[in-house]
Amino acid sequence: MMKRLPGIHAPHLKNTDAKTAEILPVPKLVHIPMSMHIGAPARSVVTVGDIVKVGQLLGEPDGAVSSPVHSSVSGTVKSIDAIDAVTNERGTVIIIESDGLQTPLETLTPPDVNTAEDFIAAVRDSGVVGLGGAGFPTAVKLTVKDIAQVEYFIVNGAECEPYITSDTRTMIDDAELLWDGIRLVKKHLGVTNILIGIENNKPEAIRVLSDYAAKEPIAKVVSLPAMYPQGGEKVLIYNLTGRIVEEGKLPLDAGCIVINCTTLAAVARYIKTGMPLVEKRVTVDGSAVRTPKNVIAPIGTPLSDIFDFCGGLTDDVRKILYGGPMMGVAVLSVSAPVKKSTNAIIALNAKDAALPRETECIRCGRCIGGCPLGLMPAVLRDYFLLGRTDMLEKYKVNLCMECGCCSFNCPAKRSLTQTMKLAKARLRESQAAKNK
Amino acid sequence: MNLLTVSPSPHIRGNETTSGIMRDVLIALIPAAVASVIIFGFRTLAVIAVCVCSCAIFEWAFEKLTKRDTTIGDLSAAVTGVLLAYNLPVTIPLWQCVVGSFVAIVVIKQLFGGIGKNFANPAITARIFMFLAFTGTMSRYIIPRSPDAVTGATPLMIMQSGVGELPSALDLFLGNHGGVLGETCALALILGFAYLLIRRVIGWETPVIYVAVVFALTAAFGGNPVNAILSGGLLLGAIFMATDYVTAPMTFWGRFVFGAGCGVLTVIIRQFGSYPEGVSFSILIMNILTPYLNRLTAAKPFGGVK
């Protein structure tokens, strides 16, 4: 048995894992941000009044680390705002009024993919970015100078966040597409070791993909303990390969590329059909959602449309999240749009959203024992409050991936993860000041 | 619709709370209370009640006086009260219990900033204070169930002086001998230990290493190792006092070394000191070293580069 990194046993709450996604009725309006990825925002190529179709380019990538954005509906460009007051999205947001017909762009055809360069170009054109939540442009991740450097290609199907089952449903319902993606990676990148890491609380996904692997042994399905944060990049790499991604290095330096299963399936869909990334499978759950479901929604759909489709929200809704409860981001308004990397929207009622009262640290060490990366949140907190950036540096607060385990474990209900985020920012500021 | 709450992640928390942990410690201490009532009689309950109540009142009063939030709801003062009582002989005058509680809660805990801030274990330090201040009443041990509350020596006193007859190993295990309230019945303390382990309140490292070191060193000095671990306050100290979160290290290896250090000091005091018992002094000395143990055993960041 290989040594595995510690973590926490968060509740699974996978209420929707048996629910195949339902297709959302076409929304009246979509709000499509030009920045749904890490890197430069896409540059708008349409003007107000333009008639657009599904899959049509709205924004082209602006620079090397960027991604194109496509229309998720057919209709008319209603406005292009610098700041969208409705959704509170910063940056350019294109609002399209749908004609309800969802007419695909006629010129969409599957791209010719014969070489590794073709493959990377196709990934870039697909508009696919890291769909597990990070939003890093996938083409950039796959652009490797020396392909021999990649010893392990890891497909991340861990899905360790509570509630979320959209990756699970992708692995089951889009298994064929996902396997196409694995074939493409094998063929064009020439990687020999392809591993699919799935937590053992998804037996059906493991079974379905194991059947594919049995018929066509180009990838190996590995069942992992259901322990948060199994799907964290560094954690998954270590638990599957024993490799350690060192401070300041990329997974590639440890011979690994990790890509989310839904991301790979979206790449395969584009190469198979020519349809870029315009819709997302989203888990809709939480104590304030009347009928939890998986939903396939056009990118840009206001969350309110999706909640309405799921029986509406209860009256005591108090918090709405993009993503899961461990690392998800609380949104300001229910009219926020579905983005490329939105894998779940969680609505919590007043009881679940109540902020716990913080009490004094009792130095129990649960934050230290539960940190997957061997950090000492209680100690880092002391040094942060003392303004000791030298000690923050020594105790490596910069390695913190903000997984939330320390706050989760804390019996005194201290917001340790928040303090770690602040401490990281403080350390960055002090280092920047030093380098000036 | 109501305004939405916007707060940083995580948006879900575990079930453990400070008061829940303290409640578990209190539950783990129940077997020893039952054993003590059987061994020493119902005055046990009076001693426990006075210690718990005065600890809680001192905590509440000090926090009122200094205009801070009251923390008696977290039950930590109650735990201190029970542990202090367990370190006292059944014949202790009750007013001395109140003085001990004052030292534990006000001097050791609150003056250093309250829960989480004190560097020394309040119950242990108060016991040492009482031992020095009220030496006479603190070393009057009665023979269990003797009709006239005949005073007698504890097993450790017998071992040190060589006068008198040691109880059998079974009597030592069941606690049928002289001593302070909570220390005599090994069976009850081990039951409490099992409960704390199952509830994951504490790890095995400190108690097991502490006891193992005492066992091995006593044998090395030619003593009877089984008697050594069943006598005196070793099990009470190892299971309930050396594992106090606030005053012991936060890392696994820190706790490991803490237990080992307590074991070495206990045997040295028992072998060479003029006091028959060394558990409380050992734990107090290791409390002082705790910040250094935390630093020496700091967790190694995953993938960290020097």
Chai-1 contact restraints between the chains, C-beta under 6 A:
chainA,res_idxA,chainB,res_idxB,connection_type,confidence,min_distance_angstrom,max_distance_angstrom,comment,restraint_id
A,I244,B,G303,contact,1.0,0.0,6.0,A-B,restraint_1
A,V245,B,G303,contact,1.0,0.0,6.0,A-B,restraint_2
A,E246,B,G303,contact,1.0,0.0,6.0,A-B,restraint_3
A,E246,B,V305,contact,1.0,0.0,6.0,A-B,restraint_4
A,E247,B,G303,contact,1.0,0.0,6.0,A-B,restraint_5
A,E247,B,G304,contact,1.0,0.0,6.0,A-B,restraint_6
A,E247,B,V305,contact,1.0,0.0,6.0,A-B,restraint_7
A,R318,B,T5,contact,1.0,0.0,6.0,A-B,restraint_8
A,K319,B,L4,contact,1.0,0.0,6.0,A-B,restraint_9
A,K319,B,T5,contact,1.0,0.0,6.0,A-B,restraint_10
A,I320,B,L4,contact,1.0,0.0,6.0,A-B,restraint_11
A,P325,B,H11,contact,1.0,0.0,6.0,A-B,restraint_12
A,P325,B,I12,contact,1.0,0.0,6.0,A-B,restraint_13
A,M326,B,P10,contact,1.0,0.0,6.0,A-B,restraint_14
A,M327,B,S9,contact,1.0,0.0,6.0,A-B,restraint_15
A,G328,B,S9,contact,1.0,0.0,6.0,A-B,restraint_16
A,A330,B,V6,contact,1.0,0.0,6.0,A-B,restraint_17
A,A330,B,S7,contact,1.0,0.0,6.0,A-B,restraint_18
A,A353,B,T5,contact,1.0,0.0,6.0,A-B,restraint_19
A,P356,B,R13,contact,1.0,0.0,6.0,A-B,restraint_20
A,T359,B,T18,contact,1.0,0.0,6.0,A-B,restraint_21
A,E360,B,I115,contact,1.0,0.0,6.0,A-B,restraint_22
A,E360,B,G116,contact,1.0,0.0,6.0,A-B,restraint_23
A,C361,B,G116,contact,1.0,0.0,6.0,A-B,restraint_24
A,I362,B,T18,contact,1.0,0.0,6.0,A-B,restraint_25
A,I362,B,G116,contact,1.0,0.0,6.0,A-B,restraint_26
A,I362,B,Y245,contact,1.0,0.0,6.0,A-B,restraint_27
A,I362,B,V246,contact,1.0,0.0,6.0,A-B,restraint_28
A,R363,B,Y245,contact,1.0,0.0,6.0,A-B,restraint_29
A,R363,B,V246,contact,1.0,0.0,6.0,A-B,restraint_30
A,R363,B,M250,contact,1.0,0.0,6.0,A-B,restraint_31
A,C364,B,Y245,contact,1.0,0.0,6.0,A-B,restraint_32
A,G365,B,M250,contact,1.0,0.0,6.0,A-B,restraint_33
A,I368,B,M250,contact,1.0,0.0,6.0,A-B,restraint_34
A,I368,B,A299,contact,1.0,0.0,6.0,A-B,restraint_35
A,L373,B,F302,contact,1.0,0.0,6.0,A-B,restraint_36
A,G374,B,A299,contact,1.0,0.0,6.0,A-B,restraint_37
A,G374,B,K300,contact,1.0,0.0,6.0,A-B,restraint_38
A,G374,B,P301,contact,1.0,0.0,6.0,A-B,restraint_39
A,G374,B,F302,contact,1.0,0.0,6.0,A-B,restraint_40
A,L375,B,P301,contact,1.0,0.0,6.0,A-B,restraint_41
A,M376,B,A299,contact,1.0,0.0,6.0,A-B,restraint_42
A,K396,B,P301,contact,1.0,0.0,6.0,A-B,restraint_43
A,K396,B,G304,contact,1.0,0.0,6.0,A-B,restraint_44
A,L399,B,P301,contact,1.0,0.0,6.0,A-B,restraint_45
A,G404,B,S9,contact,1.0,0.0,6.0,A-B,restraint_46
A,G404,B,P10,contact,1.0,0.0,6.0,A-B,restraint_47
A,S407,B,P10,contact,1.0,0.0,6.0,A-B,restraint_48
A,F408,B,P10,contact,1.0,0.0,6.0,A-B,restraint_49
A,F408,B,R13,contact,1.0,0.0,6.0,A-B,restraint_50
A,F408,B,G14,contact,1.0,0.0,6.0,A-B,restraint_51
A,N409,B,G14,contact,1.0,0.0,6.0,A-B,restraint_52
A,P411,B,E16,contact,1.0,0.0,6.0,A-B,restraint_53
A,P411,B,T17,contact,1.0,0.0,6.0,A-B,restraint_54
A,P411,B,T18,contact,1.0,0.0,6.0,A-B,restraint_55
A,P411,B,I21,contact,1.0,0.0,6.0,A-B,restraint_56
A,A412,B,T18,contact,1.0,0.0,6.0,A-B,restraint_57
A,Q418,B,P8,contact,1.0,0.0,6.0,A-B,restraint_58
